[in-house]
């Protein structure tokens, strides 16, 4: 990967290092210095706007829970196939991206989604290009996560299989994290895909994930301009040809016109014209532990803000979630163990938990590397995704971030299914190669902290009826 252009340049210029605060941009003219992070005056709206668009399809608000356990789904156990109709499509969309909780902060309303998001920015949009869905006309539809409805934005696409399109809005996450927020687009897309795929799998809908697709074609399909919004991934139901060929003009919708040129360049450097094969699904895991249904676990899931460092997790709460989260995944992972029964504290290269790379208590070191965010030291263990930059091109860098986000999303579900809690985490990039015993060519992708919750998240509400919550503030620094 070329560190002087495209995604490589973005990675280099957005990497955190000691001596510079995370919200202070690097001294380089290619990053914007005129934007104030977290400025209320420039806060982007939480969803895309389609003013004057009246073709709205209300989705059924009573969700038909197939009753399949979350652990069985994550283990890859096949579930009986259900018809793909308006109700089942709506269920999948809601369990991936629906608004389940709301909160008030500094006079503004926050819409918390079913899947987690870095800094609660929720920088994604979700579209459904439908073919043969009972109760839904063929067409391209934007999912309204608050009203649980579809807004038709374009005519039916060519292709045979109903396809979900995830797009990213860089300014929505850049508002807090500047150009580094481009990485968060793919992390968040991975967490959403973990839940969309699991919801579809639990209904036997055979989801197929693709990260290689013709970017310009898909952008045209959903009305994304490639600057303020661009496509990140496709999820198709079944093995048919994805319905992504534009059938006519699309209503583009409205977004704030704030560009982060470094992000635009990184995205365009990875654009391609071909449609790739679906991602591998991985082998089924035998004997998954019992758990509540996937729907119940997703509604219960929340990004844990505080964990109890005085309590440990059983070894099975490390081994099984990691095995399930990494099914079919190629990105290497390490595990920093703080408090897991029958596993000595230290740093391990997954899946070997017998020979630590570094033995002993690493809580303070992980806390330092994670910018003093308390969860990194309070968790029972921290999963670390990282890969060599030399093995990536601009498109491969996107896919590595997406894959790491998918693992994070699965770890969330697996942890909550087994009674633990989880949350994603950022870090000082410059400090990880030495800790992991790797060369400076290593790109760390994301941390996922798993531990014993210090409080119970209030279960999320039903479609169109989110529950009101009071956000818990994370702990910073040593206890």
C-alpha positions, 0 to 999 in steps of 0.5 A: 500500500502506498502511504503517500496516496489514497487510503494509505495516505489517509491511514498515515495522516489519521493515525494517533500517536503520543504527544498529540491529542486525538482531536488535534489534526496533524500538521498537513495541508491535506487535512482540514484545519477549519472544522471544529470537532463536536461543534453544535453549530455544524452538527449534521442531521442523524438521517438523510432527508427526502423532502416532498417524497410522498411514496412511503411504505409503512412496514409492519411494526409487529416483528415475527421473531423466528425464535432461533437462539442468537448462539445458533445463528452465530455458530452458523446453524441453518434455520428454516427458510421463511418467506421474504415478505414486507414483515420479514424484510422490515424485521431484518432492516430494524434489527440492523439499523432501526431506532431502538432508544432515544436520549436527550443531550445538550438539548438535542435528541439522539437516535440510538440504533439497533447496532452499535456505532463509534461515538453514537454517530450512526453515519450509515444509510440503508437501502433495499433494492427489492425484487419479488418481496411480497407486499413491497413493489419492486424498486429502490427504497431508502429505509427510514429508521425512525418511522420504520418505513420505506421511501421509494427513491428509484425504479426497479433495478436489473438483477434477480435478488433483493439486495441491501445497500449500505452507504456511508456519510463521511461528514456525519462521523467526521464531525467528531473524528475528522478524517479518521472518521472514514475508518469508522464508516467501515467499522460501523458498516461491519457491525450493522452487517453482523446484525443484518446477516444474523437476522437474515440467517435466523429466517433462512434467507441466505444472506450473501455479503459482497464488498467488491462491486461497481461503485459508480453503478451502485452510487447511481442506483441509490442516488449517492454522489460519491463525495458526501455519501458513498456505497460501502457494502452489499447484502443479497438474499440468496445466490441470485444476481444482485439487483443493482443495475439502475433502472432509471433516475433516483431521488438523491435526497439531501445531506449537508454539503461538507466535504473531507477531501482526504476521505473522498480521495481515499474512497475513489482510490479504491473504486472498482468496476467489477462485481466480486464473489460473496464473502466465505461463510465459514464452517458451522461451529458444533454445540453452541451454548444456549441463549435467548433468541437473536431478536431478544439479544439484539434488543438487549444489546447496547454499547457498554460504557462501564465494566466491573474490573473486579469480576472475571468471565469464564473461559468459555465467554472468551473462547466461544465468542471469539470462535463465532465472531471469527468464523470465515474471517481472514483478518488476524486477531490478538487478545489481551486477557485481563480477567478470564478464569483459567487463562493467565493474564497477558497478550495472546495471538488468537487462537493460541491461549497457551503461550502469551506473547507478553505475560502479566497484567496489561491493564495499565498499558492497554488503558494508555494505548486506548487514550485512557478510555476506562473500558480498555483496562476494566474489560475481562479481555480486549480483542485486537484486529490488525493486519499488514499494510503491505498485503493491501491495496486501496480496496483491500484496506476498505475490506480489512476495516469492514471485516474488523467491524464485522467481527466487532459486531459479532462479538457484541452479539455473542457477548450479550448472548452469554451475559457479558457486555462489549464495546468498540474502542480506538487507540494510539496506532503508533504503539501497537506494533511493538506491543503485538511484536510486529513490524511497523507495517502493521495497521491496527484496525479496531479494539473490542472490549468484552467484560462484566457489565457494571449496569444493565442496558435497558432493552430497546423498543419496538419499531416506531416506539423507541425507549427513552434512556439516560446515557451512561458516561464512560470512565476515563483514566485509572480507577 
